[in-house]
Structures are given as structure tokens and as C-alpha cells.
Amino acid sequence: MIVRVNDRGPFHSDREIDLSYAAAARLGFLDNGTGSVKVEAMNPEQWLAERGKGGNDTVQASVPERAPEASSDAPMLLPHLLGKRRIRKRLLHNHRSRPTRIR
């Protein structure tokens, strides 16, 4: 199995490599938590070329679509916000500045 190694491990001094949950599951390491593996570095482009998949594929970045403009018929939220301000003011007014002991 080929897994991608990143720089997030190992997290324990007695390990060579930490695997993702999915990789550990596919290798059958979930029950024990650890297992023996053979670590071998490889060149992905060379690996693809050896299998006739070519390493000359280009990747084209996609550009997200622009968000639609806001319309003038959007609902007004001001009355709703004014109601929240009144509630906030009332809560702050009734708030005690000293803690209350509950027995």
C-alpha cells in the first residue's frame, strides 16, 4: 500500500511513522494500535511513468464564480435587530455585579 507521509509525526519516540486512521484500518493495525511496516521513499512522477500513466499531466486551477450582487428587494433586518438591542439592554440592566452564592 502506498501512503502519503506528511510532517505530523511520529508522536511517540518508539515509532518510525504514524499513519492515518484509514491507512491503519486498511493495514489491520486498529486492534493492536501498532504494527510492523516497511518504509520506502519513492518518486511519484517516476512511479507513474513506470506504469505508463505519465507524469506530464497538467493541473489547471479553477476560478470560483463571482457571488451575485445584493438586490434592493432584500428583506429589512433592522426591526429584528432593534428588538435584540432592547433585550440586551434589559439583560444588562438586570445583571448583578456581584456573584450570588447558591447553596
ChimeraX attribute file (.defattr): number of C-alpha atoms within 10 A of each C-alpha:
attribute: neighborCount
match mode: 1-to-1
recipient: residues
	/A:1	5
	/A:2	8
	/A:3	9
	/A:4	7
	/A:5	12
	/A:6	10
	/A:7	7
	/A:8	9
	/A:9	13
	/A:10	13
	/A:11	10
	/A:12	9
	/A:13	8
	/A:14	7
	/A:15	12
	/A:16	13
	/A:17	16
	/A:18	17
	/A:19	18
	/A:20	10
	/A:21	12
	/A:22	10
	/A:23	16
	/A:24	16
	/A:25	13
	/A:26	10
	/A:27	14
	/A:28	13
	/A:29	15
	/A:30	14
	/A:31	9
	/A:32	7
	/A:33	10
	/A:34	13
	/A:35	12
	/A:36	9
	/A:37	9
	/A:38	5
	/A:39	10
	/A:40	6
	/A:41	6
	/A:42	9
	/A:43	7
	/A:44	10
	/A:45	12
	/A:46	13
	/A:47	13
	/A:48	13
	/A:49	12
	/A:50	11
	/A:51	8
	/A:52	9
	/A:53	12
	/A:54	12
	/A:55	13
	/A:56	9
	/A:57	7
	/A:58	6
	/A:59	6
	/A:60	6
	/A:61	6
	/A:62	6
	/A:63	6
	/A:64	6
	/A:65	6
	/A:66	6
	/A:67	6
	/A:68	6
	/A:69	6
	/A:70	7
	/A:71	7
	/A:72	7
	/A:73	6
	/A:74	7
	/A:75	7
	/A:76	9
	/A:77	8
	/A:78	9
	/A:79	9
	/A:80	9
	/A:81	11
	/A:82	11
	/A:83	10
	/A:84	12
	/A:85	12
	/A:86	11
	/A:87	12
	/A:88	12
	/A:89	11
	/A:90	11
	/A:91	11
	/A:92	11
	/A:93	9
	/A:94	9
	/A:95	9
	/A:96	9
	/A:97	7
	/A:98	6
	/A:99	6
	/A:100	7
	/A:101	5
	/A:102	4
	/A:103	3
